[in-house]
Amino acid sequence: MSYFHFIIFFLFISISVYSQNLISNHSFEVYNDCPTGKNEIEDAVDWYNPTSTSPDLFNICNSTTVGVPSNYGGYQNTKHGNAYSGIALYTSACNCREYIENKLLNPLIKDKQYKISLFINKADSGYFSVSQNSNTIIFSATDTTNKY
């Protein structure tokens, strides 16, 4: 299956200032519906797919293809809680990349320092690895839907 060359799981994402998390639903715990298949990141409250690709939501509420800890990508426990997301950083079938998007709870303040932390894990079924320096986080004052 050429689609699944590489997938990575974001187990927990936070942008913090003095222990204040600026990411809503940073651990993907809050969801509208239990995911039942691929391409359901938008079931996680406040998370969006800004492109035409198919990022995934994995949750313990599902025991099949998008379950936790076993799913179509392999076996991965959560860092904490019951959920995580998965994106393909590159797919040769469409020469595309997956992204996920979330609106910050508060605007960033110019010249203030922020700490960004996230947990990344290569899926068991991923063929390739991506260096630490190739992951990108974009902050934008405008909607980034379908721009990347």
For each residue, the residues with C-beta under 8 A, 3 or more apart:
1: 4
2: 5 91 92 93
3: 88 91 93 94
4: 1 7 72 73 88 91 125 126
5: 2 88 90 91 92 126 127 128
6: 88 89 90 91 122 123 126 127 128 129 130
7: 4 56 73 86 87 88 89 122 123 125 126
8: 86 87 88 89 120 121 122 123 126 130
9: 58 73 76 84 85 86 120 121 123
10: 13 84 85 86 87 100 118 119 120
11: 27 76 78 79 84 118 119 120 121
12: 26 27 79 80 84 117 118 119
13: 10 23 26 27 102 117 118
14: 21 22 23 26 116 117 118
15: 21 22 23 104 114 115 116
16: 19 20 21 22 114 115 116 117
17: 20 22 112 113 114 115
18:
19: 16
20: 16 17
21: 14 15 16 26 105
22: 14 15 16 17 104 105 106 108 114
23: 13 14 15 26 102 104 105
24: 45 46 102 103 104 105
25: 28 29 30 44 45 46 47 102
26: 12 13 14 21 23 102
27: 11 12 13 78 79 80 81 83 84
28: 25 31 44 47 57 59 81 83 84 85
29: 25 81 82 83
30: 25 44 45 46
31: 28 34 35 43 44 45 57 59 61 83
32: 43 45
33: 36 40 43
34: 31 43 59 61 62
35: 31 40 43 56 57 58 59 61 62 66
36: 33 40 62 64 66
37: 40 65 66
38: 54 56 65 66 72
39: 49 54 55 56
40: 33 35 36 37 43 56 57 66
41: 44 47 48 49 55 56 57 85 100
42: 47 48 49
43: 31 32 33 34 35 40 57
44: 25 28 30 31 41 47 57 83 85
45: 24 25 30 31 32
46: 24 25 30 102 103
47: 25 28 41 42 44 57 85 100 101 102
48: 41 42 100 101 102 145
49: 39 41 42 53 54 55 98 99 100 101
50: 99 100 101 143 144 145 146 147 148
51: 96 97 98 99 145 146 148
52: 146
53: 49 87 88 91 94 96 97 98 99
54: 38 39 49 98
55: 39 41 49 85 86 87 88 98 99 100
56: 7 35 38 39 40 41 66 85 86 87
57: 28 31 35 40 41 43 44 47 66 83 85 86
58: 9 35 62 66 67 68 71 73 76 83 84 85 86
59: 28 31 34 35 62 66 67 68 82 83
60: 67 68 78 82 83
61: 31 34 35 82
62: 34 35 36 58 59 65 66 67 68
63: 67 70
64: 36 67 71
65: 37 38 62 71 72
66: 35 36 37 38 40 56 57 58 59 62 71 72
67: 58 59 60 62 63 64 70 71
68: 58 59 60 62 71 76 77 78 82 83 84
69: 75 76 77 78
70: 63 67 74 75
71: 58 64 65 66 67 68 74 75 76
72: 4 38 65 66 125
73: 4 7 9 58 76 86 123 124 125 126
74: 70 71 123 124 125
75: 69 70 71 124
76: 9 11 58 68 69 71 73 84 121 123 124
77: 68 69
78: 11 27 60 68 69 81 82 83 84
79: 11 12 27 84 119
80: 12 27
81: 27 28 29 78
82: 29 59 60 61 68 78
83: 27 28 29 31 44 57 58 59 60 68 78
84: 9 10 11 12 27 28 58 68 76 78 79
85: 9 10 28 41 44 47 55 56 57 58 100
86: 7 8 9 10 55 56 57 58 73 123
87: 7 8 10 53 55 56 97 98 99 100
88: 3 4 5 6 7 8 53 55 91 97 98
89: 6 7 8 97 98 130 134 135
90: 5 6 96 97 128 130
91: 2 3 4 5 6 53 88 94 95 96 97 98
92: 2 5 95
93: 2 3
94: 3 53 91
95: 91 92
96: 51 53 90 91
97: 51 53 87 88 89 90 91 148
98: 49 51 53 54 55 87 88 89 91
99: 49 50 51 53 55 87 148
100: 10 41 47 48 49 50 55 85 87
101: 47 48 49 50 144 145
102: 13 23 24 25 26 46 47 48
103: 24 46
104: 15 22 23 24 107 108 139
105: 21 22 23 24
106: 22
107: 104
108: 22 104 112 114 139
109: 112
110:
111:
112: 17 108 109
113: 17
114: 15 16 17 22 108
115: 15 16 17
116: 14 15 16 137
117: 12 13 14 16
118: 10 11 12 13 14
119: 10 11 12 79
120: 8 9 10 11 135
121: 8 9 11 76
122: 6 7 8 126 129 130
123: 6 7 8 9 73 74 76 86 126
124: 73 74 75 76
125: 4 7 72 73 74
126: 4 5 6 7 8 73 122 123 129
127: 5 6
128: 5 6 90
129: 6 122 126
130: 6 8 89 90 122 134 135
131: 134
132: 135
133:
134: 89 130 131
135: 89 120 130 132
136:
137: 116
138: 144 148
139: 104 108
140: 143 144
141:
142:
143: 50 140
144: 50 101 138 140 147 148
145: 48 50 51 101
146: 50 51 52
147: 50 144
148: 50 51 97 99 138 144
